[in-house]
Amino acid sequence: KAYELLAQLSTTHGRMAPPTVYRILDFLQSVGLIHRLESLNCYIGCADPTHRHEGQFFICERCGTVAEFTDSGLQARLARTAAGLGFRMGSGTIEISGLCQHCL
């Protein structure tokens, strides 16, 4: 979370203002190094930053474990469905909640 990052950075870089952290996070997201998880209101490092992709995540409701996956076929099916409905997709993150193997 942004304020957790702010607290960590303050220990090594002195006092920082929240807008500075948000600018850093925006930059990291713009270059594909992190993803924003809306349901958790946090950011997570990208599992495969070597190529641009939409984020797809399984999120454990109990322990908070997050698993990123990339399914280009899923994105293509969503784009076709959207086009069939007269909708043009923008960027988006798919977040699926459930229970991880450990919590089952």
N, C-alpha and C positions, 0 to 999 in steps of 0.2 A: 504494500500500500504506500501511497505517496508520503504520508506523514511518518511511516516507519523508516522509509528511505531517508527522509529529511533528518530524522534523529540520528541515523547511522552516519550520514555524511557530516553532520555537525560535530561529531567526535573527532574527525580527522581533518576537516576543512573549515572549522569555525562555524559561526552562525550563518545559516543560509535562509533566504526567504522562500516561502512555498512556491511563488511563481517561477523561481529558478528551477526547482525540482520538476515542476510540471513542464517547463520548456525542455528539460533534459529528457523526460519521459516521452514527450511528443516527438523529439528528434529520434530517439531510439526506436519508437514505433514506426516513424516514417521511413526508416532504413531497414525495417524488417527484423530488428534484433529482439523485440519484445512484442507481446500481444496484450491487449486489454481485455480482461474478463469482466463483463458488465455485471453478471450475477453476484460476483464476489467483490466488486468495486476495487479491483487490484490489477496489477500487471504481472506477467510471467515471461521469463526468458523463452525465446523461440527455440524449439527442439532442433530445427533445421534451418538456420539462417542463410544457408548457401543459395537458396532460391526463394523468390517471392511467392507467397501463397496465402490463402485465406485460412484463418485459424479454425480448427475443429477440435473440440475438447470434451472429454468425459471428466466430470467433477464429482468426487465422492461427497455425499451429503453428510456423512458422519465424521470422517477424519480430515476432509479438505484436500486430499490428494488430487492432483490434476494430471491427466494424461493427454498429451497432444497427439493427434493423428492427422494424416493428410490423405484425403480421398478425392482425387481430381474427378473421378467419375461421379461422385456425389455432387460436387460443384457444378458439373456439366448438366446433370439431371435437374438440379435446381434452376439453372439458367434457362433450360428448355421449358420447364414448367412455367417459369415467370414469363417468358416470351409468349407462351400460349395463352396466358392470361392478360397479355398486353402490358406487362410490367417489365421494366428494365432494372436488373439488379445492380446495386452499387456494391461497395465492400461490405463484408459482414463476417461475424464470428458465430459459429455454431457451438452452443454450450448445452451438453446433455448431462443432467444430474442423475445420480443413482448411487450404487454402493460398489466400492472397489473390492477386489478379491480378498484383501486382508479383512475388511469389515463384514463381508458376507459370513 
